[in-house]
């Protein structure tokens, strides 16, 4: 089966920065834990020619199929697996390739996923309330909104969307649900817009609500926590971990975990914070890496990208 990537273009963000920090080399083995449409993976394979290997994971079977087409010319240097990035350690162990020389993760939703109305990620297109990164399993956004309590929904919108009007929106959604008036992304976006007393300039009023629901439906923060717990042990000494996050909740988790593994104190004073242990990583990025003006102009998705990297220390 051929997957039409031409209709779903995706430009990898911070490509030069990611490859530069990862440092792919011939004979190396690498993992792209969120291979998506293969943009970062292609650059890693080109930089590790002629015999570097790459294992790519993705929970979205459509993206994985597109990556298989896009990377077909690399032959058996590539192994692609349908799995969430939280299962990286198990997948790599099962393939017998541990430890690897580097691992990358580009978090969040890809442009093609947003652009396809039937996936239900975007408030700019009318489609079913789905939002699953793996449309073959799990609960849809419509099913979640059909059963969640008002208090639970308020907590999701507040904690995962950082939505100041979470209570107001949650109440409106539960009321609309009772009348069967909530079945599409368009209906939800309109309801949220009506619920807010004021709108921010240059930001759609539904942005935070859609982000919160997507994170909840896909268990994104839980997936990231499991990945961060396992990733350092998957690296060979000198192996590198490069992660690109797209919102503050993800980036905060990455920042704090990498600092802890590098033996650094918490970035801010936190009550009850654990003392740093014996470091297993060395930070490669003192400050977060963001896209330059040229890339931001070419690729709007790059505006919110935040890259951090670390290297595995000798045991």
Secondary structure, DSSP 8 states (H G I E B T S, - for coil): -----TTS----TTHHHHHHHHT--TT-EEEETT-TTSHHHHHHHHHTTTT-EEEEEES-HHHHHHHHHHTGGGGGGEEEEE--GGGHHHHHHHHT--SEEEEEEE-S--HHHHH-GGG---TTS--BS---SSTTSS--HHHHHHH--HHHHHHHHHHHH--TTHHHHHHHHHHHHHTT---BHHHHHHHHHHH-SS--TTS-TTHHHHHHHHHHHHTHHHHHHHHHHHHHHHEEEEEEEEEEE-SHHHHHHHHHHHHHHTT---SS--TT-----S--EEES-SS-B---HHHHHH-GGGGG-EEEEEEE---
